[in-house]
Amino acid sequence: MSTLIWCLLIAGLLPIAAKAPVVYFQNRDNGYDNHHPRAQQQRLTGAGARAVAGHYNAYEAFPLFAAAVVLVIATGHTGTFNQWLAVGFVVFRVLYHILYLGDWDKLRSLVWLFALLCPVIMIAQTAIQAS
């Protein structure tokens, strides 16, 4: 079960970690505008704009994964397969962000799908086992 909890913590921190490249690109854009950082982020182009989009997507991906982990723990379905799915989610999400920054769009979308499937399978498997 600790693997699930560690993955939940790491996944919760991924959106914050995904902010680092955004800050880098903001600093390259005449310095970080701490008065209006979101307005500055919207002006970024290329890799900077992709960094912002990846950062936002990290927040979007987290709730479903968090719900899946909480469900799995609450129902006691914390087996090896669900733990591997949790680890897979974290790995896919890190890879997703790297691919986003590198502008590998088709591979990024495939990795996004794999990351999405991890919590979906966790929830579906738990629902099947609970019935």
CNS distance restraints for C-alpha pairs under 8 A (distance, minus, plus):
assign (resid   1 and name CA) (resid   5 and name CA) 6.58 0.50 0.50
assign (resid   1 and name CA) (resid  73 and name CA) 7.29 0.50 0.50
assign (resid   1 and name CA) (resid  78 and name CA) 5.79 0.50 0.50
assign (resid   1 and name CA) (resid  79 and name CA) 7.94 0.50 0.50
assign (resid   1 and name CA) (resid  83 and name CA) 7.61 0.50 0.50
assign (resid   2 and name CA) (resid   6 and name CA) 6.05 0.50 0.50
assign (resid   3 and name CA) (resid   7 and name CA) 6.08 0.50 0.50
assign (resid   3 and name CA) (resid  83 and name CA) 6.23 0.50 0.50
assign (resid   3 and name CA) (resid  86 and name CA) 7.93 0.50 0.50
assign (resid   3 and name CA) (resid  87 and name CA) 7.80 0.50 0.50
assign (resid   4 and name CA) (resid   8 and name CA) 6.13 0.50 0.50
assign (resid   4 and name CA) (resid  69 and name CA) 6.52 0.50 0.50
assign (resid   4 and name CA) (resid  78 and name CA) 7.73 0.50 0.50
assign (resid   4 and name CA) (resid  83 and name CA) 5.79 0.50 0.50
assign (resid   4 and name CA) (resid  86 and name CA) 6.23 0.50 0.50
assign (resid   4 and name CA) (resid  87 and name CA) 7.86 0.50 0.50
assign (resid   5 and name CA) (resid   9 and name CA) 6.26 0.50 0.50
assign (resid   5 and name CA) (resid  69 and name CA) 7.77 0.50 0.50
assign (resid   6 and name CA) (resid  10 and name CA) 6.14 0.50 0.50
assign (resid   7 and name CA) (resid  11 and name CA) 5.89 0.50 0.50
assign (resid   7 and name CA) (resid  86 and name CA) 6.10 0.50 0.50
assign (resid   7 and name CA) (resid  87 and name CA) 6.23 0.50 0.50
assign (resid   7 and name CA) (resid  90 and name CA) 6.61 0.50 0.50
assign (resid   8 and name CA) (resid  12 and name CA) 6.03 0.50 0.50
assign (resid   8 and name CA) (resid  65 and name CA) 7.76 0.50 0.50
assign (resid   8 and name CA) (resid  66 and name CA) 6.37 0.50 0.50
assign (resid   8 and name CA) (resid  69 and name CA) 7.03 0.50 0.50
assign (resid   8 and name CA) (resid  86 and name CA) 7.91 0.50 0.50
assign (resid   9 and name CA) (resid  13 and name CA) 6.31 0.50 0.50
assign (resid  10 and name CA) (resid  14 and name CA) 6.16 0.50 0.50
assign (resid  10 and name CA) (resid  90 and name CA) 7.27 0.50 0.50
assign (resid  11 and name CA) (resid  15 and name CA) 7.71 0.50 0.50
assign (resid  11 and name CA) (resid  62 and name CA) 6.63 0.50 0.50
assign (resid  11 and name CA) (resid  90 and name CA) 6.04 0.50 0.50
assign (resid  12 and name CA) (resid  62 and name CA) 6.65 0.50 0.50
assign (resid  13 and name CA) (resid  17 and name CA) 6.29 0.50 0.50
assign (resid  14 and name CA) (resid  18 and name CA) 5.92 0.50 0.50
assign (resid  14 and name CA) (resid  58 and name CA) 6.59 0.50 0.50
assign (resid  14 and name CA) (resid  94 and name CA) 7.76 0.50 0.50
assign (resid  15 and name CA) (resid  19 and name CA) 6.55 0.50 0.50
assign (resid  15 and name CA) (resid  55 and name CA) 5.64 0.50 0.50
assign (resid  15 and name CA) (resid  56 and name CA) 7.30 0.50 0.50
assign (resid  15 and name CA) (resid  58 and name CA) 4.89 0.50 0.50
assign (resid  15 and name CA) (resid  59 and name CA) 5.62 0.50 0.50
assign (resid  16 and name CA) (resid  20 and name CA) 7.51 0.50 0.50
assign (resid  16 and name CA) (resid  55 and name CA) 7.75 0.50 0.50
assign (resid  18 and name CA) (resid  22 and name CA) 7.35 0.50 0.50
assign (resid  18 and name CA) (resid  51 and name CA) 7.46 0.50 0.50
assign (resid  18 and name CA) (resid  54 and name CA) 7.01 0.50 0.50
assign (resid  18 and name CA) (resid  55 and name CA) 4.97 0.50 0.50
assign (resid  18 and name CA) (resid  58 and name CA) 7.38 0.50 0.50
assign (resid  18 and name CA) (resid  97 and name CA) 7.43 0.50 0.50
assign (resid  19 and name CA) (resid  23 and name CA) 6.25 0.50 0.50
assign (resid  19 and name CA) (resid  51 and name CA) 7.69 0.50 0.50
assign (resid  19 and name CA) (resid  52 and name CA) 7.51 0.50 0.50
assign (resid  19 and name CA) (resid  55 and name CA) 5.82 0.50 0.50
assign (resid  20 and name CA) (resid  24 and name CA) 6.31 0.50 0.50
assign (resid  21 and name CA) (resid  25 and name CA) 6.28 0.50 0.50
assign (resid  21 and name CA) (resid  48 and name CA) 7.60 0.50 0.50
assign (resid  21 and name CA) (resid  51 and name CA) 6.05 0.50 0.50
assign (resid  22 and name CA) (resid  26 and name CA) 6.11 0.50 0.50
assign (resid  22 and name CA) (resid  41 and name CA) 7.63 0.50 0.50
assign (resid  22 and name CA) (resid  48 and name CA) 6.19 0.50 0.50
assign (resid  22 and name CA) (resid  51 and name CA) 5.37 0.50 0.50
assign (resid  22 and name CA) (resid  52 and name CA) 5.74 0.50 0.50
assign (resid  22 and name CA) (resid  55 and name CA) 7.70 0.50 0.50
assign (resid  23 and name CA) (resid  27 and name CA) 6.05 0.50 0.50
assign (resid  23 and name CA) (resid  32 and name CA) 7.03 0.50 0.50
assign (resid  24 and name CA) (resid  28 and name CA) 6.43 0.50 0.50
assign (resid  25 and name CA) (resid  29 and name CA) 6.35 0.50 0.50
assign (resid  25 and name CA) (resid  44 and name CA) 7.65 0.50 0.50
assign (resid  25 and name CA) (resid  47 and name CA) 7.92 0.50 0.50
assign (resid  25 and name CA) (resid  48 and name CA) 5.26 0.50 0.50
assign (resid  26 and name CA) (resid  30 and name CA) 7.46 0.50 0.50
assign (resid  26 and name CA) (resid  31 and name CA) 6.18 0.50 0.50
assign (resid  26 and name CA) (resid  32 and name CA) 5.13 0.50 0.50
assign (resid  26 and name CA) (resid  33 and name CA) 7.53 0.50 0.50
assign (resid  26 and name CA) (resid  40 and name CA) 7.05 0.50 0.50
assign (resid  26 and name CA) (resid  41 and name CA) 6.85 0.50 0.50
assign (resid  26 and name CA) (resid  44 and name CA) 7.52 0.50 0.50
assign (resid  26 and name CA) (resid  48 and name CA) 7.52 0.50 0.50
assign (resid  27 and name CA) (resid  31 and name CA) 4.00 0.50 0.50
assign (resid  27 and name CA) (resid  32 and name CA) 4.60 0.50 0.50
assign (resid  28 and name CA) (resid  32 and name CA) 7.88 0.50 0.50
assign (resid  29 and name CA) (resid  44 and name CA) 7.77 0.50 0.50
assign (resid  32 and name CA) (resid  37 and name CA) 7.16 0.50 0.50
assign (resid  33 and name CA) (resid  37 and name CA) 5.21 0.50 0.50
assign (resid  33 and name CA) (resid  40 and name CA) 6.66 0.50 0.50
assign (resid  36 and name CA) (resid  40 and name CA) 6.38 0.50 0.50
assign (resid  37 and name CA) (resid  41 and name CA) 6.09 0.50 0.50
assign (resid  38 and name CA) (resid  42 and name CA) 6.24 0.50 0.50
assign (resid  39 and name CA) (resid  43 and name CA) 6.65 0.50 0.50
assign (resid  40 and name CA) (resid  44 and name CA) 6.73 0.50 0.50
assign (resid  41 and name CA) (resid  48 and name CA) 7.79 0.50 0.50
assign (resid  41 and name CA) (resid  49 and name CA) 7.16 0.50 0.50
assign (resid  41 and name CA) (resid  52 and name CA) 6.75 0.50 0.50
assign (resid  42 and name CA) (resid  49 and name CA) 7.29 0.50 0.50
assign (resid  43 and name CA) (resid  49 and name CA) 7.87 0.50 0.50
assign (resid  44 and name CA) (resid  48 and name CA) 5.29 0.50 0.50
assign (resid  44 and name CA) (resid  49 and name CA) 5.02 0.50 0.50
assign (resid  45 and name CA) (resid  49 and name CA) 4.69 0.50 0.50
assign (resid  45 and name CA) (resid  50 and name CA) 7.66 0.50 0.50
assign (resid  46 and name CA) (resid  50 and name CA) 6.36 0.50 0.50
assign (resid  47 and name CA) (resid  51 and name CA) 6.02 0.50 0.50
assign (resid  47 and name CA) (resid 101 and name CA) 5.73 0.50 0.50
assign (resid  47 and name CA) (resid 102 and name CA) 7.46 0.50 0.50
assign (resid  47 and name CA) (resid 103 and name CA) 7.53 0.50 0.50
assign (resid  48 and name CA) (resid  52 and name CA) 6.39 0.50 0.50
assign (resid  49 and name CA) (resid  53 and name CA) 6.26 0.50 0.50
assign (resid  50 and name CA) (resid  54 and name CA) 6.03 0.50 0.50
assign (resid  50 and name CA) (resid 100 and name CA) 6.16 0.50 0.50
assign (resid  50 and name CA) (resid 101 and name CA) 5.88 0.50 0.50
assign (resid  50 and name CA) (resid 103 and name CA) 7.74 0.50 0.50
assign (resid  51 and name CA) (resid  55 and name CA) 6.09 0.50 0.50
assign (resid  51 and name CA) (resid  97 and name CA) 7.85 0.50 0.50
assign (resid  51 and name CA) (resid 100 and name CA) 7.16 0.50 0.50
assign (resid  51 and name CA) (resid 101 and name CA) 5.88 0.50 0.50
assign (resid  52 and name CA) (resid  56 and name CA) 6.29 0.50 0.50
assign (resid  53 and name CA) (resid  57 and name CA) 6.06 0.50 0.50
assign (resid  54 and name CA) (resid  58 and name CA) 6.18 0.50 0.50
assign (resid  54 and name CA) (resid  97 and name CA) 5.80 0.50 0.50
assign (resid  54 and name CA) (resid 100 and name CA) 6.48 0.50 0.50
assign (resid  54 and name CA) (resid 101 and name CA) 7.84 0.50 0.50
assign (resid  55 and name CA) (resid  59 and name CA) 6.95 0.50 0.50
assign (resid  56 and name CA) (resid  60 and name CA) 6.49 0.50 0.50
assign (resid  57 and name CA) (resid  61 and name CA) 6.14 0.50 0.50
assign (resid  58 and name CA) (resid  62 and name CA) 6.42 0.50 0.50
assign (resid  58 and name CA) (resid  93 and name CA) 7.61 0.50 0.50
assign (resid  59 and name CA) (resid  63 and name CA) 7.68 0.50 0.50
assign (resid  61 and name CA) (resid  65 and name CA) 6.92 0.50 0.50
assign (resid  61 and name CA) (resid 116 and name CA) 7.63 0.50 0.50
assign (resid  62 and name CA) (resid  66 and name CA) 6.02 0.50 0.50
assign (resid  63 and name CA) (resid  67 and name CA) 6.08 0.50 0.50
assign (resid  64 and name CA) (resid  68 and name CA) 6.17 0.50 0.50
assign (resid  64 and name CA) (resid 119 and name CA) 6.52 0.50 0.50
assign (resid  64 and name CA) (resid 120 and name CA) 7.96 0.50 0.50
assign (resid  65 and name CA) (resid  69 and name CA) 6.24 0.50 0.50
assign (resid  65 and name CA) (resid  89 and name CA) 7.96 0.50 0.50
assign (resid  65 and name CA) (resid 118 and name CA) 7.92 0.50 0.50
assign (resid  65 and name CA) (resid 119 and name CA) 5.13 0.50 0.50
assign (resid  66 and name CA) (resid  70 and name CA) 6.14 0.50 0.50
assign (resid  67 and name CA) (resid  71 and name CA) 6.01 0.50 0.50
assign (resid  68 and name CA) (resid  72 and name CA) 6.07 0.50 0.50
assign (resid  68 and name CA) (resid 119 and name CA) 5.42 0.50 0.50
assign (resid  68 and name CA) (resid 120 and name CA) 7.52 0.50 0.50
assign (resid  68 and name CA) (resid 122 and name CA) 6.07 0.50 0.50
assign (resid  68 and name CA) (resid 123 and name CA) 5.49 0.50 0.50
assign (resid  69 and name CA) (resid  73 and name CA) 6.14 0.50 0.50
assign (resid  69 and name CA) (resid  86 and name CA) 7.67 0.50 0.50
assign (resid  69 and name CA) (resid 119 and name CA) 7.73 0.50 0.50
assign (resid  69 and name CA) (resid 122 and name CA) 7.82 0.50 0.50
assign (resid  70 and name CA) (resid  74 and name CA) 5.90 0.50 0.50
assign (resid  71 and name CA) (resid  75 and name CA) 6.05 0.50 0.50
assign (resid  71 and name CA) (resid 123 and name CA) 7.20 0.50 0.50
assign (resid  71 and name CA) (resid 126 and name CA) 7.77 0.50 0.50
assign (resid  72 and name CA) (resid  76 and name CA) 6.02 0.50 0.50
assign (resid  72 and name CA) (resid  77 and name CA) 5.05 0.50 0.50
assign (resid  72 and name CA) (resid  78 and name CA) 5.87 0.50 0.50
assign (resid  72 and name CA) (resid  82 and name CA) 7.72 0.50 0.50
assign (resid  72 and name CA) (resid 122 and name CA) 7.19 0.50 0.50
assign (resid  72 and name CA) (resid 123 and name CA) 7.33 0.50 0.50
assign (resid  72 and name CA) (resid 126 and name CA) 6.52 0.50 0.50
assign (resid  73 and name CA) (resid  77 and name CA) 6.29 0.50 0.50
assign (resid  73 and name CA) (resid  78 and name CA) 5.94 0.50 0.50
assign (resid  75 and name CA) (resid 126 and name CA) 7.69 0.50 0.50
assign (resid  75 and name CA) (resid 130 and name CA) 7.89 0.50 0.50
assign (resid  77 and name CA) (resid  82 and name CA) 7.58 0.50 0.50
assign (resid  77 and name CA) (resid 126 and name CA) 6.50 0.50 0.50
assign (resid  78 and name CA) (resid  82 and name CA) 6.08 0.50 0.50
assign (resid  78 and name CA) (resid  83 and name CA) 6.72 0.50 0.50
assign (resid  79 and name CA) (resid  83 and name CA) 6.38 0.50 0.50
assign (resid  80 and name CA) (resid  84 and name CA) 6.15 0.50 0.50
assign (resid  81 and name CA) (resid  85 and name CA) 6.24 0.50 0.50
assign (resid  82 and name CA) (resid  86 and name CA) 6.20 0.50 0.50
assign (resid  82 and name CA) (resid 122 and name CA) 5.92 0.50 0.50
assign (resid  83 and name CA) (resid  87 and name CA) 6.28 0.50 0.50
assign (resid  84 and name CA) (resid  88 and name CA) 5.90 0.50 0.50
assign (resid  85 and name CA) (resid  89 and name CA) 6.10 0.50 0.50
assign (resid  85 and name CA) (resid 118 and name CA) 5.17 0.50 0.50
assign (resid  85 and name CA) (resid 119 and name CA) 7.23 0.50 0.50
assign (resid  85 and name CA) (resid 122 and name CA) 7.07 0.50 0.50
assign (resid  86 and name CA) (resid  90 and name CA) 6.55 0.50 0.50
assign (resid  86 and name CA) (resid 118 and name CA) 6.78 0.50 0.50
assign (resid  86 and name CA) (resid 119 and name CA) 7.40 0.50 0.50
assign (resid  87 and name CA) (resid  91 and name CA) 6.23 0.50 0.50
assign (resid  88 and name CA) (resid  92 and name CA) 5.90 0.50 0.50
assign (resid  88 and name CA) (resid 115 and name CA) 7.10 0.50 0.50
assign (resid  88 and name CA) (resid 118 and name CA) 6.90 0.50 0.50
assign (resid  89 and name CA) (resid  93 and name CA) 6.03 0.50 0.50
assign (resid  89 and name CA) (resid 114 and name CA) 7.76 0.50 0.50
assign (resid  89 and name CA) (resid 115 and name CA) 4.87 0.50 0.50
assign (resid  89 and name CA) (resid 116 and name CA) 7.57 0.50 0.50
assign (resid  89 and name CA) (resid 118 and name CA) 5.74 0.50 0.50
assign (resid  89 and name CA) (resid 119 and name CA) 7.50 0.50 0.50
assign (resid  90 and name CA) (resid  94 and name CA) 6.28 0.50 0.50
assign (resid  90 and name CA) (resid 115 and name CA) 7.79 0.50 0.50
assign (resid  91 and name CA) (resid  95 and name CA) 6.17 0.50 0.50
assign (resid  92 and name CA) (resid  96 and name CA) 5.84 0.50 0.50
assign (resid  92 and name CA) (resid 111 and name CA) 5.99 0.50 0.50
assign (resid  92 and name CA) (resid 112 and name CA) 7.13 0.50 0.50
assign (resid  92 and name CA) (resid 114 and name CA) 6.95 0.50 0.50
assign (resid  92 and name CA) (resid 115 and name CA) 5.32 0.50 0.50
assign (resid  93 and name CA) (resid  97 and name CA) 6.36 0.50 0.50
assign (resid  93 and name CA) (resid 111 and name CA) 7.74 0.50 0.50
assign (resid  93 and name CA) (resid 112 and name CA) 7.20 0.50 0.50
assign (resid  93 and name CA) (resid 115 and name CA) 6.29 0.50 0.50
assign (resid  94 and name CA) (resid  98 and name CA) 6.46 0.50 0.50
assign (resid  95 and name CA) (resid  99 and name CA) 6.11 0.50 0.50
assign (resid  95 and name CA) (resid 108 and name CA) 7.96 0.50 0.50
assign (resid  95 and name CA) (resid 111 and name CA) 7.36 0.50 0.50
assign (resid  96 and name CA) (resid 100 and name CA) 6.08 0.50 0.50
assign (resid  96 and name CA) (resid 108 and name CA) 5.41 0.50 0.50
assign (resid  96 and name CA) (resid 109 and name CA) 7.90 0.50 0.50
assign (resid  96 and name CA) (resid 111 and name CA) 5.89 0.50 0.50
assign (resid  96 and name CA) (resid 112 and name CA) 6.20 0.50 0.50
assign (resid  97 and name CA) (resid 101 and name CA) 6.24 0.50 0.50
assign (resid  97 and name CA) (resid 108 and name CA) 7.97 0.50 0.50
assign (resid  98 and name CA) (resid 102 and name CA) 6.21 0.50 0.50
assign (resid  99 and name CA) (resid 103 and name CA) 6.04 0.50 0.50
assign (resid  99 and name CA) (resid 104 and name CA) 5.30 0.50 0.50
assign (resid  99 and name CA) (resid 105 and name CA) 7.19 0.50 0.50
assign (resid  99 and name CA) (resid 107 and name CA) 7.27 0.50 0.50
assign (resid  99 and name CA) (resid 108 and name CA) 5.35 0.50 0.50
assign (resid 100 and name CA) (resid 104 and name CA) 6.30 0.50 0.50
assign (resid 100 and name CA) (resid 105 and name CA) 6.69 0.50 0.50
assign (resid 100 and name CA) (resid 108 and name CA) 6.20 0.50 0.50
assign (resid 104 and name CA) (resid 108 and name CA) 5.90 0.50 0.50
assign (resid 105 and name CA) (resid 109 and name CA) 6.16 0.50 0.50
assign (resid 106 and name CA) (resid 110 and name CA) 6.39 0.50 0.50
assign (resid 107 and name CA) (resid 111 and name CA) 6.21 0.50 0.50
assign (resid 108 and name CA) (resid 112 and name CA) 6.07 0.50 0.50
assign (resid 109 and name CA) (resid 113 and name CA) 6.29 0.50 0.50
assign (resid 110 and name CA) (resid 114 and name CA) 6.42 0.50 0.50
assign (resid 111 and name CA) (resid 115 and name CA) 6.16 0.50 0.50
assign (resid 112 and name CA) (resid 116 and name CA) 6.15 0.50 0.50
assign (resid 113 and name CA) (resid 117 and name CA) 6.17 0.50 0.50
assign (resid 114 and name CA) (resid 118 and name CA) 6.59 0.50 0.50
assign (resid 115 and name CA) (resid 119 and name CA) 7.67 0.50 0.50
assign (resid 116 and name CA) (resid 120 and name CA) 6.57 0.50 0.50
assign (resid 117 and name CA) (resid 121 and name CA) 5.84 0.50 0.50
assign (resid 118 and name CA) (resid 122 and name CA) 6.24 0.50 0.50
assign (resid 119 and name CA) (resid 123 and name CA) 6.11 0.50 0.50
assign (resid 120 and name CA) (resid 124 and name CA) 6.08 0.50 0.50
assign (resid 121 and name CA) (resid 125 and name CA) 5.74 0.50 0.50
assign (resid 122 and name CA) (resid 126 and name CA) 6.14 0.50 0.50
assign (resid 123 and name CA) (resid 127 and name CA) 6.13 0.50 0.50
assign (resid 124 and name CA) (resid 128 and name CA) 6.19 0.50 0.50
assign (resid 125 and name CA) (resid 129 and name CA) 6.14 0.50 0.50
assign (resid 126 and name CA) (resid 130 and name CA) 5.96 0.50 0.50
assign (resid 127 and name CA) (resid 131 and name CA) 6.41 0.50 0.50
